[in-house]
Amino acid sequence: MVDQVPLERPRPRLPTLALLVGRVTTIKLAYWSALTVLEVGLGLWPAPVDERFPVSVAAGVALTLAACVWAAVSARARDARAGTLERSIPTVATTFVAASVVASPASLPLLIIERQRSLEGCFPVVCHWEAIWWWVAALVVGTILIPLVFAVRMHRPAATPPSA
């Protein structure tokens, strides 16, 4: 019957949104954890900050690329219970909310490490601003770029047939 055909697309179900939040949060927490472990490890290297910083940036770029690829693949992966993630305003909004509210506090240990790094050799004045700017760049990547890649790579909704 024509009268029983829904006119609007159904809203995302709770299992779909839970899957979405779980995937985005896992990727972001892994990204922040990997960057933090990398920076702690580089801090153990007895070289000056000026020699360690390019290695930090190169490794951070590699981690960023890996996280973006993971986000792109994860956005398209089918779940046995929830199905696929379709791009809609609620799912995209949930992607960014989950990214900023749930996972971004995980960047705070990295901020503490970079703040310490910015003071090396010149305490109490900051003389290595690149360490602080590196954290700001990592925060932007984790808060905006990774969720953006995830949102863009979600499946497009199936076309709804035109109404008569």
C-alpha positions in Angstrom: 0.0 0.0 0.0 1.2 3.5 -0.8 -0.2 4.9 2.4 2.2 2.8 4.5 5.4 3.9 2.7 7.4 6.2 5.1 8.1 9.6 3.7 11.2 10.3 5.8 14.4 8.3 6.2 14.4 6.5 9.6 16.7 8.0 12.2 19.8 6.1 13.2 19.1 3.4 15.8 20.8 3.2 19.2 23.0 0.3 18.2 24.2 2.2 15.1 25.1 5.3 17.2 26.8 3.1 19.8 28.9 1.5 17.0 29.7 4.9 15.7 30.8 6.3 19.0 32.8 3.2 19.8 34.7 3.3 16.5 35.5 7.0 16.6 36.5 6.9 20.2 38.7 3.9 19.8 40.6 5.4 16.9 41.1 8.7 18.7 42.2 7.1 21.9 44.7 4.9 20.0 45.9 8.0 18.2 46.5 10.0 21.4 48.0 7.1 23.2 50.4 6.4 20.4 51.5 10.1 20.2 52.0 10.2 23.9 54.1 7.0 24.0 56.1 8.3 21.1 56.8 11.6 22.9 57.7 9.9 26.1 60.1 7.6 24.2 61.7 10.5 22.4 62.2 12.2 25.7 64.4 9.3 26.7 66.7 10.0 23.8 69.6 12.1 25.1 69.6 14.5 22.1 68.6 18.2 22.4 65.0 19.2 21.5 66.1 20.7 18.2 67.3 17.2 17.1 64.3 15.3 18.5 61.6 17.6 17.1 61.9 16.6 13.4 61.7 12.9 14.4 58.6 13.7 16.5 56.9 15.5 13.6 57.8 12.7 11.1 56.5 10.0 13.4 53.4 12.1 14.2 52.6 12.5 10.5 52.9 8.8 10.0 50.6 8.2 13.0 48.1 10.7 11.6 48.1 9.0 8.2 47.5 5.6 9.9 44.7 7.0 12.0 43.0 8.6 9.0 43.3 5.3 7.0 41.9 3.4 10.0 39.0 5.9 10.2 38.2 5.6 6.5 38.2 1.8 6.6 36.3 1.7 9.9 33.6 4.1 8.6 32.8 1.6 5.8 33.2 -1.6 7.7 29.9 -3.6 8.2 29.0 -4.7 11.7 27.2 -8.0 12.1 24.5 -6.5 14.4 24.2 -2.9 13.5 24.9 -3.1 9.8 26.6 -0.2 8.0 26.9 3.4 9.1 25.0 5.8 6.8 26.0 9.4 6.5 23.2 11.7 7.9 23.1 14.8 10.0 22.7 12.8 13.2 25.5 10.4 12.5 27.9 13.2 11.4 27.0 15.2 14.5 27.5 12.2 16.7 30.9 11.6 15.1 32.1 15.1 16.0 30.5 15.2 19.5 32.1 11.8 20.3 35.4 13.0 19.0 35.4 16.2 21.0 33.7 15.2 24.2 34.7 11.6 24.8 38.2 11.3 23.3 39.7 14.8 23.4 40.6 14.7 27.1 43.0 12.0 26.2 45.2 14.7 24.6 46.0 16.2 28.0 48.9 13.9 28.9 50.4 14.9 25.5 50.0 18.6 26.5 51.8 18.0 29.8 54.7 16.3 27.9 54.9 19.1 25.3 54.7 21.8 27.9 57.7 20.2 29.7 59.5 19.9 26.3 58.9 23.6 25.6 60.8 24.5 28.8 63.9 22.4 28.2 67.0 24.4 28.6 65.2 27.7 29.4 63.0 27.2 32.5 60.8 29.2 33.6 60.4 30.8 30.2 59.1 29.0 27.1 61.8 28.9 24.4 60.6 26.0 22.3 57.2 27.2 21.1 57.3 24.5 18.4 56.5 21.9 21.0 53.3 23.8 22.0 52.3 24.4 18.4 52.9 20.7 17.7 50.4 19.8 20.4 47.9 22.4 18.9 48.3 20.7 15.5 47.8 17.2 17.0 44.7 18.5 18.8 43.3 19.8 15.5 44.1 16.5 13.8 42.5 14.5 16.5 39.4 16.7 17.0 38.7 17.7 13.4 40.6 15.7 10.8 40.1 12.2 12.0 36.3 12.6 12.6 36.0 14.4 9.3 37.6 11.5 7.4 35.3 9.1 9.3 32.2 11.2 8.4 33.1 11.6 4.8 33.8 7.9 4.3 30.5 6.7 5.8 28.1 5.1 3.3 25.8 7.5 1.5 22.2 6.9 2.2 20.3 4.9 -0.4 18.3 7.1 -2.7 14.7 7.3 -1.7 12.2 6.8 -4.5 10.4 10.0 -5.6 6.9 10.3 -4.3 4.0 10.3 -6.7 
